[in-house]
Amino acid sequence: MSNQEKPTTHFGYQEIPVQEKVYRVAEVFHSVANKYDLMNDVMSLGMHRLWKRFTIEQSGVRTGQAVLDIAGGTGDLAKEFARKVGKTGRVVLADINEKMLARGRERLMDSGIVGNVEYVQADAENLPFADNTFDCITIAFGLRNVTNKEAALQSMFRVLKPGGKTIVLEFSKPRLPLLNKIYDEYSFKIIPKLGEWICNDRESYQYLVESIRMHPDQETLKSMMLKAGFEDVEYYNLTGGIVALHKGFKY
């Protein structure tokens, strides 16, 4: 197969060979891991905490359940899930990036969360778990970095128990033209500068901004979840659609 015929995918606005994306994304998160939480607060003006709180509320997770948090990063969701499922429950914090996973483990242990959380380095496209394992699966701000989103959604559906739900929290498309214009100005002119000032890494945050723009919009992601097998798929626009929470069930 010639170079021209090799399959490609998006890395932000760049077109790159499919096999390169996982390594390029890994470089980004290796770079930003240590200041990831600080940058989340700065970039979102603290709003990411409200978006994640809404995710926890929508999950309906109860004592004794099994929860998988994919691309769980530094453990914001896993920490709350661990408290909700209690000693008889199980939370798996999964991330493809070992540096982010280590940061998540460190944060949860510092918070006194031990005993009911497992840490697994895993690719969302090929989750290393048995069929029908989890009552709830979440992926927050991680799906846009996955090369094959369809494969990841199918993998989530496979490991979800019948009666369980999957929640995708992700940046999306603002619903109001004026908000969209303001959001574009902030994203492309301010966020890369913040990355440079705080993390000494403008390029990683330029990629993160571009990856948001390349992510499917609300209706497209809903269709993708339905195609993967999820039922009763619905979404909630948060902060005017800057972020959307998609929820789907397996029956």
C-alpha positions, 0 to 999 in steps of 0.5 A, spaced: 500 500 500 502 506 498 503 512 503 497 516 499 493 510 500 494 509 508 488 510 512 488 517 516 485 520 521 484 527 524 489 530 530 486 536 531 486 540 524 492 535 522 491 529 517 495 524 520 496 516 519 491 512 523 497 509 527 500 515 529 494 518 533 495 514 539 502 516 540 501 523 538 495 524 543 499 520 549 505 526 548 500 531 549 497 528 556 504 526 558 506 533 557 500 536 561 498 531 566 502 535 572 498 541 571 491 538 568 487 540 574 489 547 574 488 548 567 481 545 567 479 550 572 483 556 569 480 554 562 473 553 564 473 558 569 471 552 574 465 550 570 468 543 569 466 542 576 459 543 575 459 539 569 462 533 572 457 534 578 451 533 573 454 527 570 454 524 577 447 526 578 445 523 572 449 516 573 444 514 579 450 510 581 448 506 588 451 502 593 454 496 591 454 497 583 460 496 579 462 503 575 467 504 569 470 511 568 474 511 561 479 516 560 478 517 567 485 522 568 486 525 575 480 521 578 475 527 579 469 522 577 472 516 580 473 519 587 465 521 587 463 514 584 468 510 590 464 514 595 457 512 592 458 505 591 461 504 598 465 498 600 461 493 597 462 496 590 467 497 585 470 503 581 475 502 575 479 508 573 481 506 566 486 511 562 490 509 556 496 514 558 500 511 564 502 518 567 495 520 567 493 514 571 498 515 576 496 522 577 489 519 578 491 514 583 496 519 587 490 524 588 485 518 590 490 515 595 491 522 598 483 523 598 483 517 602 480 513 597 482 506 597 480 499 597 474 499 592 478 502 586 482 499 581 487 502 576 487 499 569 491 502 563 486 501 557 484 503 550 477 505 550 477 501 543 478 495 546 476 494 553 480 489 557 473 487 561 468 481 560 461 482 557 456 485 561 461 487 567 459 494 569 452 498 571 455 504 569 460 507 564 462 514 564 467 517 559 468 525 560 472 529 555 476 523 553 472 521 547 474 526 542 481 523 543 479 516 541 481 514 534 475 510 532 470 513 536 465 507 533 469 502 536 470 505 543 462 506 543 461 498 541 466 496 546 463 500 552 456 497 550 459 490 550 462 491 557 455 494 560 450 490 564 443 489 561 439 495 565 446 499 565 447 506 562 453 509 559 454 517 560 459 521 555 460 528 557 464 532 552 465 539 549 460 540 543 457 545 539 454 551 542 447 553 540 447 560 539 451 564 534 453 569 538 456 564 544 459 560 538 463 567 536 465 568 543 467 561 544 471 561 538 475 567 540 476 565 547 478 558 545 483 560 539 486 566 542 486 565 550 487 557 551 493 556 547 496 562 551 494 559 558 497 553 556 504 556 554 504 561 561 501 555 565 504 549 562 510 552 558 506 548 552 502 552 547 502 546 542 498 541 546 493 546 548 492 548 541 491 541 539 486 540 545 482 546 542 482 543 535 480 536 537 474 540 540 472 543 533 473 536 530 468 532 535 461 530 532 456 535 534 450 533 539 445 529 534 451 526 530 454 523 537 447 521 539 446 517 532 453 514 533 451 511 540 444 508 537 448 505 532 453 502 537 446 499 540 444 504 546 437 505 547 433 511 549 439 516 548 438 523 550 443 529 551 443 535 555 446 541 553 450 544 558 453 552 558 449 553 552 451 547 548 459 548 549 458 541 553 453 536 552 452 530 556 449 524 552 446 518 556 444 511 553 442 505 556 443 497 554 436 493 555 
